[in-house]
């Protein structure tokens, strides 16, 4: 695993094909995210699917990272998936962010995310983007506290056994604005197809 960034005793490592079993063990030990989003426990090949996942055909992007966040003992305490330059230069998309359930409520998720955000900005992010399932109250509160704002809503998103409504959230970096973002990514305009 290649180190990407560190904060305190935690470090984010880029996952390789050999890490898929380790990622599967993390998903199996922390099924809450999958239950909330997909309406089921993680499938036996969930880690392989996540490792192989890429933006849909026709969605331009530069690079995708799948990272494990590990402590001093090398145990995974979180995972994140990030795509750079999705739809437009400078738009970085957080496709996945999970912190181990045992760490919920301990004040760890925000510092880990803050380190991830600094890493994205250092890599060239001008706008940070993600989708959160409407009704996943814990996730919605987390992203609002991190400074993300809704730009549009997508309905009818099939994810596992669930058909979800997804709130598309964006956080401009520095002097960038939501208007600048929407001019570059018109698919996220309210009411766009």
Contact map, one row per residue, 1 for C-alpha under 8 A:
1110000000001111001000000000000000000000000000000000000000000000000000000000000000000000000000000000000000000000000000000000000000000000000000000000000000000000000000000000000000000000000000000
1111000000001110000000000000000000000000000000000000000000000000000000000000000000000000000000000000000000000000000000000000000000000000000000000000000000000000000000000000000000000000000000000
1111110000111100000000000000000000000000000000000000000000000000000000000000000000000000000000000000000000000000000000000000000000000000000000000000000000000000000000000000000000000000000000000
0111110000111100000000000000000000000000000000000000000000000000000000000000000000000000000000000000000000000000000000100000000000000000000000000000000000000000000000000000000000000000000000000
0011111000111000000000000000000000000000000000000000000000000000000000000000000000000000000000000000000000000000001100100000000000000000000000000000000000000000000000000000000000000000000000000
0011111111110000000000000000000000000000000000000000000000000000000000000000000000000000000000000000000000000000001000000000000000000000000000000000000000000000000000000000000000000000000000000
0000111111100000000000000000000000000000000000000000000000000000000000000000000000000000000000000000000000000011001000000000000000000000000000000000000000000000000000000000000000000000000000000
0000011111100000000000000000000000000000000000000000000000000000000000000000000000000000000000000000000000000000000000000000000000000000000000000000000000000000000000000000000000000000000000000
0000011111100000000000000000000000000000000000000000000000000000000000110000000000000000000000000000000000000000000000000000000000000000000000000000000000000000000000000000000000000000000000000
0000011111110000000000000000000000000000000000000000000000000000000011110000000000000000000000000000000000000001000000000000000000000000000000000000000000000000000000000000000000000000000000000
0011111111111000000000000000000000000000000000000000000000000000000011100000000000000000000000000000000000000000000000000000000000000000000000000000000000000000000000000000000000000000000000000
0011110001111100000000000000000000000000000000000000000000000000001111000000000000000000000000000000000000000000000000000000000000000000000000000000000000000000000000000000000000000000000000000
1111100000111110000000000000000000000000000000000000000000000000001111000000000000000000000000000000000000000000000000000000000000000000000000000000000000000000000000000000000000000000000000000
1111000000011111000000000000000000000000000000000000000000000000111100000000000000000000000000000000000000000000000000000000000000000000000000000000000000000000000000000000000000000000000000000
1100000000001111111100000000000000000000000000000000000000000000111100000000000000000000000000000000000000000000000000000000000000000000000000000000000000000000000000000000000000000000000000000
1000000000000111111100000000000000000000000000000000000000000000000000000000000000000000000000000000000000000000000000000000000000000000000000000000000000000000000000000000000000000000000000000
0000000000000011111100000000000000000000000000000010000000000000000000000000000000000000000000000000000000000000000000000000000000000000000000000000000000000000000000000000000000000000000000000
0000000000000011111110000000000000000000000000000000000000000000000000000000000000000000000000000000000000000000000000000000000000000000000000000000000000000000000000000000000000000000000000000
1000000000000011111111100000000000000000000000000000000000000000000000000000000000000000000000000000000000000000000000000000000000000000000000000000000000000000000000000000000000000000000000000
0000000000000011111111110000000000000000000000110010000000000000000000000000000000000000000000000000000000000000000000000000000000000000000000000000000000000000000000000000000000000000000000000
0000000000000000011111111000000000000000000000100000000000000000000000000000000000000000000000000000000000000000000000000000000000000000000000000000000000000000000000000000000000000000000000000
0000000000000000001111111100000000000000000000000000000000000000000000000000000000000000000000000000000000000000000000000000000000000000000000000000000000000000000000000000000000000000000000000
0000000000000000001111111110000000000000000000100000000000000000000100000001000000000000000000000000000000000000000000000000000000000000000000000000000000000000000000000000000000000000000000000
0000000000000000000111111111000000000000000111110000000000000000000000000000000000000000000000000000000000000000000000000000000000000000000000000000000000000000000000000000000000000000000000000
0000000000000000000011111111100000000000000000000000000000000000000000000000000000000000000000000000000000000000000000000000000000000000000000000000000000000000000000000000000000000000000000000
0000000000000000000001111111110000000000000000000000000000000000000000000001100000000000000000000001000000000000000000000000000000000000000000000000000000000000000000000000000000000000000000000
0000000000000000000000111111111000000000010001100000000000000000000000000000000000000000000000000000000000000000000000000000000000000000000000000000000000000000000000000000000000000000000000000
0000000000000000000000011111111000000000110000000000000000000000000000000000000000000000000000000000000000000000000000000000000000000000000000000000000000000000000000000000000000000000000000000
0000000000000000000000001111111000000000000000000000000000000000000000000000000000000000000000000000000000000000000000000000000000000000000000000000000000000000000000000000000000000000000000000
0000000000000000000000000111111110000000000000000000000000000000000000000000000000000000000000000001100000000000000000000000000000000000000000000000000000000000000000000000000000000000000000000
0000000000000000000000000011111111100000110000000000000000000000000000000000000000000000000000000000000000000000000000000000000000000000000000000000000000000000000000000000000000000000000000000
0000000000000000000000000000011111110000100000000000000000000000000000000000000000000000000000000000100000000000000000000000000000000000000000000000000000000000000000000000000000000000000000000
0000000000000000000000000000011111111000000000000000000000000000000000000000000000000000000000000100000000000000000000000000000000000000000000000000000000000000000000000000000000000000000000000
0000000000000000000000000000001111111111110000000000000000000000000000000000000000000000000000000000000000000000000000000000000000000000000000000000000000000000000000000000000000000000000000000
0000000000000000000000000000001111111111110000000000000000000000000000000000000000000000000000000000000000000000000000000000000000000000000000000000000000000000000000000000000000000000000000000
0000000000000000000000000000000111111111000000000000000000000000000000000000000000000000000000000000000000000000000000000000000000000001000000000000000000000000000000000000000000000000000000000
0000000000000000000000000000000011111110000000000000000000000000000000000000000000000000000000000000000000000000000000000000000000001000000000000000000000000011010100000000000000000000000000000
0000000000000000000000000000000001111111100000000000000000000000000000000000000000000000000000000000000000000000000000000000000000000000000000000000000000000011110000000000000000000000000000000
0000000000000000000000000000000001111111100000000000000000000000000000000000000000000000000000000000000000000000000000000000000000000000000000000000000000000001110000000000000000000000000000000
0000000000000000000000000000000001110111110000000000000000000000000000000000000000000000000000000000000000000000000000000000000000000000000000000000000000000001100000000000000000000000000000000
0000000000000000000000000001001101100111111000000000000000000000000000000000000000000000000000000000000000000000000000000000000000000000000000000000000000000000000000000000000000000000000000000
0000000000000000000000000011001001100001111111000000000000000000000000000000000000000000000000000000000000000000000000000000000000000000000000000000000000000000000000000000000000000000000000000
0000000000000000000000000000000000000000111111000000000000000000000000000000000000000000000000000000000000000000000000000000000000000000000000000000000000000000000000000000000000000000000000000
0000000000000000000000010000000000000000011111100000000000000000000000000000000000000000000000000000000000000000000000000000000000000000000000000000000000000000000000000000000000000000000000000
0000000000000000000000010000000000000000011111111000000000000000000000000000000000000000000000000000000000000000000000000000000000000000000000000000000000000000000000000000000000000000000000000
0000000000000000000000010010000000000000011111111100000000000000000000000000000000000000000000000000000000000000000000000000000000000000000000000000000000000000000000000000000000000000000000000
0000000000000000000110110010000000000000000111111110000000000000000000000000000000000000000000000000000000000000000000000000000000000000000000000000000000000000000000000000000000000000000000000
0000000000000000000100010000000000000000000011111111000000000000000000000000000000000000000000000000000000000000000000000000000000000000000000000000000000000000000000000000000000000000000000000
0000000000000000000000000000000000000000000011111111100000000000000000000000000000000000000000000000000000000000000000000000000000000000000000000000000000000000000000000000000000000000000000000
0000000000000000000000000000000000000000000001111111100000000000000000000000000000000000000000000000000000000000000000000000000000000000000000000000000000000000000000000000000000000000000000000
0000000000000000100100000000000000000000000000111111100000000000010000000000000000000000000000000000000000000000000000000000000000000000000000000000000000000000000000000000000000000000000000000
0000000000000000000000000000000000000000000000011111110000000000000000000000000000000000000000000000000000000000000000000000000000000000000000000000000000000000000000000000000000000000000000000
0000000000000000000000000000000000000000000000001111111000000000000000000000000000000000000000000000000000000000000000000000000000000000000000000000000000000000000000000000000000000000000000000
0000000000000000000000000000000000000000000000000001111100000001000000000000000000000000000000000000000000000000000000000000000000000000000000000000000000000000000000000000000000000000000000000
0000000000000000000000000000000000000000000000000000111110101000000000000000000000000000000000000000000000000000000000000000000000000000000000000000000000000000000000000000000000000000000000000
0000000000000000000000000000000000000000000000000000011111100000000000000000000000000000000000000000000000000000000000000000000000000000000000000000000000000000000000000000000000000000000000000
0000000000000000000000000000000000000000000000000000001111100000000000000000000000000000000000000000000000000000000000000000000000000000000000000000000000000000000000000000000000000000000000000
0000000000000000000000000000000000000000000000000000000111110000000000000000000000000000000000000000000000000000000000000000000000000000000000000000000000000000000000000000000000000000000000000
0000000000000000000000000000000000000000000000000000001111111000000000000000000000000110000000000000000000000000000000000000000000000000000000000000000000000000000000000000000000000000000000000
0000000000000000000000000000000000000000000000000000000001111100000000000000000000001111000000000000000000000000000000000000000000000000000000000000000000000000000000000000000000000000000000000
0000000000000000000000000000000000000000000000000000001000111110000000000000000000111111000000000000000000000000000000000000000000000000000000000000000000000000000000000000000000000000000000000
0000000000000000000000000000000000000000000000000000000000011111000000000000000000111100000000000000000000000000000000000000000000000000000000000000000000000000000000000000000000000000000000000
0000000000000000000000000000000000000000000000000000000000001111100000000000000000111000000000000000000000000000000000000000000000000000000000000000000000000000000000000000000000000000000000000
0000000000000000000000000000000000000000000000000000010000000111110000000000000011110000000000000000000000000000000000000000000000000000000000000000000000000000000000000000000000000000000000000
0000000000000110000000000000000000000000000000000000000000000011111000000000000011100000000000000000000000000000000000000000000000000000000000000000000000000000000000000000000000000000000000000
0000000000000110000000000000000000000000000000000010000000000001111100000000001111000000000000000000000000000000000000000000000000000000000000000000000000000000000000000000000000000000000000000
0000000000011110000000000000000000000000000000000000000000000000111110000000001110000000000000000000000000000000000000000000000000000000000000000000000000000000000000000000000000000000000000000
0000000000011110000000100000000000000000000000000000000000000000011111000001111100000000000000000000000000000000000000000000000000000000000000000000000000000000000000000000000000000000000000000
0000000001111000000000000000000000000000000000000000000000000000001111100001111100000000000000000000000000000000000000000000000000000000000000000000000000000000000000000000000000000000000000000
0000000001111000000000000000000000000000000000000000000000000000000111111111110000000000000000000000000000000000000000000000000000000000000000000000000000000000000000000000000000000000000000000
0000000011100000000000000000000000000000000000000000000000000000000011111111100000000000000000000000000000000000000000000000000000000000000000000000000000000000000000000000000000000000000000000
0000000011000000000000000000000000000000000000000000000000000000000001111110000000000000000000000000000000000000000000000000000000000000000000000000000000000000000000000000000000000000000000000
0000000000000000000000000000000000000000000000000000000000000000000001111110000000000000000000000000000000000000000000000000000000000000000000000000000000000000000000000000000000000000000000000
0000000000000000000000000000000000000000000000000000000000000000000001111111000000000000000000000000000000000000000000000000000000000000000000000000000000000000000000000000000000000000000000000
0000000000000000000000000000000000000000000000000000000000000000000001111111100000000000000000000000000000000000000000000000000000000000000000000000000000000000000000000000000000000000000000000
0000000000000000000000100100000000000000000000000000000000000000000111100111111000000000000000000000000000000000000000000000000000000000000000000000000000000000000000000000000000000000000000000
0000000000000000000000000100000000000000000000000000000000000000000111100011111000000000000000000011001000000000000000000000000000000000000000000000000000000000000000000000000000000000000000000
0000000000000000000000000000000000000000000000000000000000000000000111000001111100000000000000001111000000000000000000000000000000000000000000000000000000000000000000000000000000000000000000000
0000000000000000000000000000000000000000000000000000000000000000011110000001111110000000000000011110000000000000000000000000000000000000000000000000000000000000000000000000000000000000000000000
0000000000000000000000000000000000000000000000000000000000000000011110000000011111000000000001111100000000000000000000000000000000000000000000000000000000000000000000000000000000000000000000000
0000000000000000000000000000000000000000000000000000000000000001111000000000001111100000000001111000000000000000000000000000000000000000000000000000000000000000000000000000000000000000000000000
0000000000000000000000000000000000000000000000000000000000000001110000000000000111110000000111110000000000000000000000000000000000000000000000000000000000000000000000000000000000000000000000000
0000000000000000000000000000000000000000000000000000000000001111100000000000000011111100000111100000000000000000000000000000000000000000000000000000000000000000000000000000000000000000000000000
0000000000000000000000000000000000000000000000000000000000001111000000000000000001111100111110000000000000000000000000000000100000000000000000000000000000000000000000000000000000000000000000000
0000000000000000000000000000000000000000000000000000000000011110000000000000000000111111111110000000000000000000000000000000100000000000000000000000000000000000000000000000000000000000000000000
0000000000000000000000000000000000000000000000000000000000111100000000000000000000111111111110000000000000000000000000000000000000000000000000000000000000000000000000000000000000000000000000000
0000000000000000000000000000000000000000000000000000000000111000000000000000000000001111101000000000000000000000000000000000000000000000000000000000000000000000000000000000000000000001100000000
0000000000000000000000000000000000000000000000000000000000011000000000000000000000001111111000000000000000000000000000000000000000000000000000000000000000000000000000000000000000000001100000000
0000000000000000000000000000000000000000000000000000000000000000000000000000000000011111111000000000000000000000000000000000000000000000000000000000000000000000000000000000000000000000000000000
0000000000000000000000000000000000000000000000000000000000000000000000000000000000011101111100000000000000000000000000000001111000000000000000000000000000000000000000000000000000000000000000000
0000000000000000000000000000000000000000000000000000000000000000000000000000000000011111111110000000000000000000000000000000111110000000000000000000000000000000000000000000000000000000000000000
0000000000000000000000000000000000000000000000000000000000000000000000000000000001111100011111000000000000000000000000010000111110000000000000000000000000000000000000000000000000000000000000000
0000000000000000000000000000000000000000000000000000000000000000000000000000000001111100001111100000000000000000000000000000000111000000000000000000000000000000000000000000000000000000000000000
0000000000000000000000000000000000000000000000000000000000000000000000000000000111100000000111111000000000000000000000000000000111100000000000000000000000000000000000000000000000000000000000000
0000000000000000000000000000000000000000000000000000000000000000000000000000000111100000000011111000000000000000000000000000000001100000000000000000000000000000000000000000000000000000000000000
0000000000000000000000000000000000000000000000000000000000000000000000000000001111000000000001111100000000000000000000000000000000000000000000000000000000000000000000000000000000000000000000000
0000000000000000000000000000000000000000000000000000000000000000000000000000011110000000000001111110000000000000000000000000000000000000000000000000000000000000000000000000000000000000000000000
0000000000000000000000000000000010000000000000000000000000000000000000000000011100000000000000011111000000000000000000000000000000000000000000000000000000000000000000000000000000000000000000000
0000000000000000000000000000000000000000000000000000000000000000000000000000111000000000000000001111101100001000000000000000000000000000000000000000000000000000000000000000000000000000000000000
0000000000000000000000000100010000000000000000000000000000000000000000000000110000000000000000000111111100000000000000000000000000000000000000000000000000000000000000000000000000000000000000000
0000000000000000000000000000010100000000000000000000000000000000000000000000000000000000000000000011111100000000000000000000000000000000000000000000000000000000000000000000000000000000000000000
0000000000000000000000000000000000000000000000000000000000000000000000000000000000000000000000000001111100000000000000000000000000000000000000000000000000000000000000000000000000000000000000000
0000000000000000000000000000000000000000000000000000000000000000000000000000100000000000000000000011111111111000000000000000000000000000000000000000000000000000000000000000000000000000000000000
0000000000000000000000000000000000000000000000000000000000000000000000000000000000000000000000000011111111111000000000000000000000000000000000000000000000000000000000000000000000000000000000000
0000000000000000000000000000000000000000000000000000000000000000000000000000000000000000000000000000001111110000000000000000000000000000000000000000000000000000000000000000000000000000000000000
0000000000000000000000000000000000000000000000000000000000000000000000000000000000000000000000000000001111111000000000000000000000000000000000000000000000000000000000000000000000000000000000000
0000000000000000000000000000000000000000000000000000000000000000000000000000000000000000000000000000001111111110000000000000000000000000000000000000000000000000000000000000000000000000000000000
0000000000000000000000000000000000000000000000000000000000000000000000000000000000000000000000000000001111111111000000000000000000000000000000000000000000000000000000000000000000000000000000000
0000000000000000000000000000000000000000000000000000000000000000000000000000000000000000000000000010001101111111100000000000000000000000000000000000000000000000000000000000000000000000000000000
0000000000000000000000000000000000000000000000000000000000000000000000000000000000000000000000000000000000111111110000000000000000000000000001000100000000000000000000000000000000000000000000000
0000001000000000000000000000000000000000000000000000000000000000000000000000000000000000000000000000000000111111111000000000000000000000000000000000000000000000000000000000000000000000000000000
0000001001000000000000000000000000000000000000000000000000000000000000000000000000000000000000000000000000011111111100000000000000000000000000000000000000000000000000000000000000000000000000000
0000000000000000000000000000000000000000000000000000000000000000000000000000000000000000000000000000000000001111111110000000000000000000000000000000000000000000000000000000000000000000000000000
0000000000000000000000000000000000000000000000000000000000000000000000000000000000000000000000000000000000000111111111000000000000000000000000000000000000000000000000000000000000000000000000000
0000111000000000000000000000000000000000000000000000000000000000000000000000000000000000000000000000000000000011111111100000000000000000000000000000000000000000000000000000000000000000000000000
0000100000000000000000000000000000000000000000000000000000000000000000000000000000000000000000000000000000000001111111110000000000000000000000000000000000000000000000000000000000000000000000000
0000000000000000000000000000000000000000000000000000000000000000000000000000000000000000000000000000000000000000111111111000000000000000000000000000000000000000000000000000000000000000000000000
0000000000000000000000000000000000000000000000000000000000000000000000000000000000000000000000000000000000000000011111111100000000000000000000000000000000000000000000000000000000000000000000000
0001100000000000000000000000000000000000000000000000000000000000000000000000000000000000000000000000000000000000001111111110000000000000000000000000000000000000000000000000000000000000000000000
0000000000000000000000000000000000000000000000000000000000000000000000000000000000000000000100000000000000000000000111111111100000000000000000000000000000000000000000000000000000000000000000000
0000000000000000000000000000000000000000000000000000000000000000000000000000000000000000000000000000000000000000000011111111110000000000000000000000000000000000000000000000100000000000000000000
0000000000000000000000000000000000000000000000000000000000000000000000000000000000000000000000000000000000000000000001111111100000000000000000000000000000000000000000000000000000000000000000000
0000000000000000000000000000000000000000000000000000000000000000000000000000000000000000000000000000000000000000000000111111100000000000000000000000000000000000000000000000000000000000000000000
0000000000000000000000000000000000000000000000000000000000000000000000000000000000000000010000000000000000000000000000011111110000000000000000000000000000000000000000000000000000000000000000000
0000000000000000000000000000000000000000000000000000000000000000000000000000000000011000011100000000000000000000000000011111111100000000000000000000000000000000000000000000100000000000000000000
0000000000000000000000000000000000000000000000000000000000000000000000000000000000000000011100000000000000000000000000001001111100000000000000000000000000000000000000000001110100000000000000000
0000000000000000000000000000000000000000000000000000000000000000000000000000000000000000011100000000000000000000000000000000111110000000000000000000000000000000000000000111100100001000000000000
0000000000000000000000000000000000000000000000000000000000000000000000000000000000000000001111000000000000000000000000000000111111000000000000000000000000000000000000000111100000000000000000000
0000000000000000000000000000000000000000000000000000000000000000000000000000000000000000001111000000000000000000000000000000001111100000000000000000000000000000000000011110000000000000000000000
0000000000000000000000000000000000000000000000000000000000000000000000000000000000000000000011100000000000000000000000000000000111110000000000000000000000000000000000011100000000000000000000000
0000000000000000000000000000000000000000000000000000000000000000000000000000000000000000000001100000000000000000000000000000000011111000000000000000000000000000000001111000000000000000000000000
0000000000000000000000000000000000000000000000000000000000000000000000000000000000000000000000000000000000000000000000000000000001111101001100000000000000000000000001111000000000000000000000000
0000000000000000000000000000000000001000000000000000000000000000000000000000000000000000000000000000000000000000000000000000000000111111000100000000000000000000000111100000000000000000000000000
0000000000000000000000000000000000000000000000000000000000000000000000000000000000000000000000000000000000000000000000000000000000011111100100000000000000000000000111100000000000000000000000000
0000000000000000000000000000000000000000000000000000000000000000000000000000000000000000000000000000000000000000000000000000000000001111100100000000000000000000000000000000000000000000000000000
0000000000000000000000000000000000010000000000000000000000000000000000000000000000000000000000000000000000000000000000000000000000011111111100000000000000000000000000000000000000000000000000000
0000000000000000000000000000000000000000000000000000000000000000000000000000000000000000000000000000000000000000000000000000000000000111111110000000000000000000000000000000000000000000000000000
0000000000000000000000000000000000000000000000000000000000000000000000000000000000000000000000000000000000000000000000000000000000000001111111000000000000000000000000000000000000000000000000000
0000000000000000000000000000000000000000000000000000000000000000000000000000000000000000000000000000000000000000000000000000000000010001111111100000000000000000000000000000000000000000000000000
0000000000000000000000000000000000000000000000000000000000000000000000000000000000000000000000000000000000000000000000000000000000011111111111110000000000000000000000000000000000000000000000000
0000000000000000000000000000000000000000000000000000000000000000000000000000000000000000000000000000000000000000000000000000000000000000111111111000000000000000000000000000000000000000000000000
0000000000000000000000000000000000000000000000000000000000000000000000000000000000000000000000000000000000000100000000000000000000000000011111111100000000000000000000000000000000000000000000000
0000000000000000000000000000000000000000000000000000000000000000000000000000000000000000000000000000000000000000000000000000000000000000001111111111000000000000000000000000000000000000000000000
0000000000000000000000000000000000000000000000000000000000000000000000000000000000000000000000000000000000000000000000000000000000000000000111111111100000000000000000000000000000000000000000000
0000000000000000000000000000000000000000000000000000000000000000000000000000000000000000000000000000000000000000000000000000000000000000000011111111000000000000000000000000000000000000000000000
0000000000000000000000000000000000000000000000000000000000000000000000000000000000000000000000000000000000000100000000000000000000000000000001111111000000000000000000000000000000000000000000000
0000000000000000000000000000000000000000000000000000000000000000000000000000000000000000000000000000000000000000000000000000000000000000000000111111100000000000000000000010000000000000000000000
0000000000000000000000000000000000000000000000000000000000000000000000000000000000000000000000000000000000000000000000000000000000000000000000111111110000000000000000001110000000000000000000000
0000000000000000000000000000000000000000000000000000000000000000000000000000000000000000000000000000000000000000000000000000000000000000000000010011111000000000000000001110000000000000000000000
0000000000000000000000000000000000000000000000000000000000000000000000000000000000000000000000000000000000000000000000000000000000000000000000000001111110000000000000111100000000000000000000000
0000000000000000000000000000000000000000000000000000000000000000000000000000000000000000000000000000000000000000000000000000000000000000000000000000111110000000000000111100000000000000000111000
0000000000000000000000000000000000000000000000000000000000000000000000000000000000000000000000000000000000000000000000000000000000000000000000000000011111000000000000111000000000000000000111100
0000000000000000000000000000000000000000000000000000000000000000000000000000000000000000000000000000000000000000000000000000000000000000000000000000011111100000000011110000000000000000000001000
0000000000000000000000000000000000000000000000000000000000000000000000000000000000000000000000000000000000000000000000000000000000000000000000000000000111111000000011110000000000000000000000000
0000000000000000000000000000000000000000000000000000000000000000000000000000000000000000000000000000000000000000000000000000000000000000000000000000000011111000000111000000000000000000000000000
0000000000000000000000000000000000000000000000000000000000000000000000000000000000000000000000000000000000000000000000000000000000000000000000000000000001111100001110000000000000000000000000000
0000000000000000000000000000000000000000000000000000000000000000000000000000000000000000000000000000000000000000000000000000000000000000000000000000000001111110001111000000000000000000000000000
0000000000000000000000000000000000000000000000000000000000000000000000000000000000000000000000000000000000000000000000000000000000000000000000000000000000011111111100000000000000000000000000000
0000000000000000000000000000000000001100000000000000000000000000000000000000000000000000000000000000000000000000000000000000000000000000000000000000000000001111111100000000000000000000000000000
0000000000000000000000000000000000001111000000000000000000000000000000000000000000000000000000000000000000000000000000000000000000000000000000000000000000000111111000000000000000000000000000000
0000000000000000000000000000000000000111000000000000000000000000000000000000000000000000000000000000000000000000000000000000000000000000000000000000000000000111111000000000000000000000000000000
0000000000000000000000000000000000001110000000000000000000000000000000000000000000000000000000000000000000000000000000000000000000000000000000000000000000000111111100000000000000000000000000000
0000000000000000000000000000000000000000000000000000000000000000000000000000000000000000000000000000000000000000000000000000000000000000000000000000000000011111111110000000000000000000000000000
0000000000000000000000000000000000001000000000000000000000000000000000000000000000000000000000000000000000000000000000000000000000001100000000000000000000111110011111000000000000000000000000000
0000000000000000000000000000000000000000000000000000000000000000000000000000000000000000000000000000000000000000000000000000000000001100000000000000000011111000001111100000000000000000000000000
0000000000000000000000000000000000000000000000000000000000000000000000000000000000000000000000000000000000000000000000000000000000111100000000000000000011101000000111110000000000000000000000000
0000000000000000000000000000000000000000000000000000000000000000000000000000000000000000000000000000000000000000000000000000000000111100000000000000011111000000000011111000000000000000000000000
0000000000000000000000000000000000000000000000000000000000000000000000000000000000000000000000000000000000000000000000000000000011110000000000000000011111000000000001111100000000000000000100000
0000000000000000000000000000000000000000000000000000000000000000000000000000000000000000000000000000000000000000000000000000000011110000000000000001111100000000000000111110000000000000000000000
0000000000000000000000000000000000000000000000000000000000000000000000000000000000000000000000000000000000000000000000000000001111000000000000000001111000000000000000011111000001000000000000000
0000000000000000000000000000000000000000000000000000000000000000000000000000000000000000000000000000000000000000000000000000001110000000000000000011100000000000000000001111100001000000000000000
0000000000000000000000000000000000000000000000000000000000000000000000000000000000000000000000000000000000000000000000000000011100000000000000000000000000000000000000000111111111001000000000000
0000000000000000000000000000000000000000000000000000000000000000000000000000000000000000000000000000000000000000000000001000111100000000000000000000000000000000000000000011111110000000000000000
0000000000000000000000000000000000000000000000000000000000000000000000000000000000000000000000000000000000000000000000000000010000000000000000000000000000000000000000000001111100000000000000000
0000000000000000000000000000000000000000000000000000000000000000000000000000000000000000000000000000000000000000000000000000000000000000000000000000000000000000000000000001111110000000000000000
0000000000000000000000000000000000000000000000000000000000000000000000000000000000000000000000000000000000000000000000000000011000000000000000000000000000000000000000000001111111011000000000000
0000000000000000000000000000000000000000000000000000000000000000000000000000000000000000000000000000000000000000000000000000000000000000000000000000000000000000000000000001101111111000000000000
0000000000000000000000000000000000000000000000000000000000000000000000000000000000000000000000000000000000000000000000000000000000000000000000000000000000000000000000000111000111111100000000000
0000000000000000000000000000000000000000000000000000000000000000000000000000000000000000000000000000000000000000000000000000000000000000000000000000000000000000000000000000000011111110000000000
0000000000000000000000000000000000000000000000000000000000000000000000000000000000000000000000000000000000000000000000000000000000000000000000000000000000000000000000000000000111111111000000000
0000000000000000000000000000000000000000000000000000000000000000000000000000000000000000000000000000000000000000000000000000001000000000000000000000000000000000000000000001000111111111100000000
0000000000000000000000000000000000000000000000000000000000000000000000000000000000000000000000000000000000000000000000000000000000000000000000000000000000000000000000000000000001111111111110000
0000000000000000000000000000000000000000000000000000000000000000000000000000000000000000000000000000000000000000000000000000000000000000000000000000000000000000000000000000000000111111110000000
0000000000000000000000000000000000000000000000000000000000000000000000000000000000000011000000000000000000000000000000000000000000000000000000000000000000000000000000000000000000011111110000000
0000000000000000000000000000000000000000000000000000000000000000000000000000000000000011000000000000000000000000000000000000000000000000000000000000000000000000000000000000000000001111111110000
0000000000000000000000000000000000000000000000000000000000000000000000000000000000000000000000000000000000000000000000000000000000000000000000000000000000000000000000000000000000000111111110010
0000000000000000000000000000000000000000000000000000000000000000000000000000000000000000000000000000000000000000000000000000000000000000000000000000000000000000000000000000000000000100111110011
0000000000000000000000000000000000000000000000000000000000000000000000000000000000000000000000000000000000000000000000000000000000000000000000000000001100000000000000010000000000000100111111010
0000000000000000000000000000000000000000000000000000000000000000000000000000000000000000000000000000000000000000000000000000000000000000000000000000001100000000000000000000000000000100111111110
0000000000000000000000000000000000000000000000000000000000000000000000000000000000000000000000000000000000000000000000000000000000000000000000000000001110000000000000000000000000000000000111110
0000000000000000000000000000000000000000000000000000000000000000000000000000000000000000000000000000000000000000000000000000000000000000000000000000000100000000000000000000000000000000000011111
0000000000000000000000000000000000000000000000000000000000000000000000000000000000000000000000000000000000000000000000000000000000000000000000000000000000000000000000000000000000000000011111111
0000000000000000000000000000000000000000000000000000000000000000000000000000000000000000000000000000000000000000000000000000000000000000000000000000000000000000000000000000000000000000001000111
